[in-house]
């Protein structure tokens, strides 16, 4: 079993968890290091925002075209591929933390992924429902909404545990493909 969320750490863990300071600013005084980090962060956020604005519309077009060529609903293609693109930064950061292989960094890694997933699902679902309500659109998404809420509930139960077995880890990994199956089954049963 893997312990998650245990605050106790060994002396070896503390040595591996030192902050990584970029080479160019490591010799600066702390105030100037902080200013340099903030400046670099703002530049990276600006560049990232510009890239999102530049590539989001073409990405939607590509996903729709892929769905048309495969002959499936655009929902299934976007449900599989959009999270990979949207959450790439969280996955990369979590891999970086998990690679240190300490209890604390693995906990940080898993917590970041869980938080990002819950926030993305909740935020997107609320925007989606707000658009439907305020624009008076037809409600045709019961199956998808049920699947999202059920996945959030099930993951919420799993993340409350202090230890997770390999079997439970496999179950968590299987939730994503099972949620697609759930949407398909619900649509076949007549849920819009």
N, C-alpha and C positions, 0 to 999 in steps of 0.2 A: 504494500500500500504506500501511496505517496502522501506525505503530510502536507497540507495546504494551510497557510495562515498561522503557522506556529511562529511566535515572535522570538522564541529562544534561538540563539545562534551560537555557533562555536567560534573560537578564536580564529580558526582558518577562514571562516566565512567573512569575518570583518576585514581580513587582509585583502580578499578578493573583491570587496565591495567598495574600494576607494573610488572616488569620483574621477572620471576621465576628463581631463582638461585638454583642449586642443593645444598642440605644440606652440603655435604662434603667440598664445597669450599666457602660457604657464609661468613665465618669468615676470609678469606684470603684477602690481599690487592688487589685492582683492577688489577694490572699488573699480579699478580699470578692467579687471577680468569680467566683472559683472556687467559693466557697460558694453564691453566687446561682445559678450554672449547675447545680451539683449539686442544689440545692433544686428548681429548675425541671424538671430531668430526672426527679427522683423523682415529682414531681406528674404529669408527662406519662406516665410509666410506669404509675402507679397508675390514671390515667384510661383509658389504653389497655387495660390489663388488665381493667378494669371493662367497657369496651365490648366486648371480645372475649367475656367471660363472658355479657354481655347478648345479643349478636347471633349467637353461634355456633350455638346450637340452632335458632333460626328460619332461619338460613342453610342448614343441612342440610335442613330441611323444604322450603324453597323449591327447592333443587337436586333433591330427590327428586320434588317435584311437577312441576317442569319436565320431568324425564326421563319421567315418566308421561304427561304431555300430549303430548310429542313422540313418544313411543313408542320410546325407545331406552334402553339400559342406563344406570342412574344413574352408572356409572363414566365414561362419555364426557362427560356434562354436567359432572360434578365435575372431570374431568381438564382441561376447557377453562376453566371459570369459577373454580374454587376458587383456582388459583394467582394469578389477577388480584387477588382479594381478599386473599389471604394475603401476597402479596409487594408490595403497593401501596407500602408505606413504602420498601422498597429501590429500587423503580423511581423514586419521586419524588426520593429523595435522590440517586440516580445521575443523574437528569436535571439536578438542581441543579449537581452537580459537572461534568458534561459540558458544560453551558452556558457554563462559563468558557473552554472551548476551548483549554486548554493540554495539553501532552503528559501532564504529571503528573496533572492532574485527570481527564482521560479514562481514564488507566490506573487511577486510584482507582475511578472509576465502573464500569468493566468488571470489575475485580477484586471489587468489592463484589457485583455481580450474580452472578458466577461462584461466589463463595463462598457466597452465600445459596442459590443453586440446589442446589449440591452438598450443603450442610449440610441443607437441607430434605428433599431426596430420601433421603439417608442416614439421617437421624434418623427420618423417618416410616416408612421401610422397616424399620428395626430395631424400632421400636415395634410395627409391624404384624406382623412375624415373631414377636416376643416374645409378643404376644397369641395368635397362632395356636398357638404351642408350649405356653405355660403354661396356656391354657384348653382345649387339646385340640381345637381347631376343625378342620374339614375344610379341606384345602388346595385352593383353587379359583382361584388367582391366578398361575399360572405365566406366562401371556402378559403380564400387567401387570408382573410382576417382571423378566422378561427384557427388556422394553422399557425399564424404568427403569435397569437396570444397563447396557444397551447405550448408552443416551443419556449416562449419566455417563462411560462409557469413551470415547465419541467426543468429547464436549466436553473431557474431560481431555487428549486428544491435541491438539485445537485450541488450548487455552490454553497449551500448552508453547511455542508459536511466538512469536518476537519481533515478527514482522510478519505482518499478515493482509491478504490481498487482498480486493477487493470480492466476487469469486466465493466465496471462503471465508466471508465474512460472510453471503452469501445462503445458503450451505449450512448454516451454524449456525442461521440463522433458520428454515430449512426442517425442522430436526430435530424441532421440536415437532409440526407436523402429520404428519410422517412417522412419528413414534412412535405416533400414533393409528392410522395405517394398519397399522403393524407389529402392534399389539395385535389389530386386527380380523383380519388374516391369520393370526396365530397361533391365535386362537380358532377360525377356520374350519378350521385344520389339526388341531384337536382338543386344543390345550393348554387346560387349565382356567384 
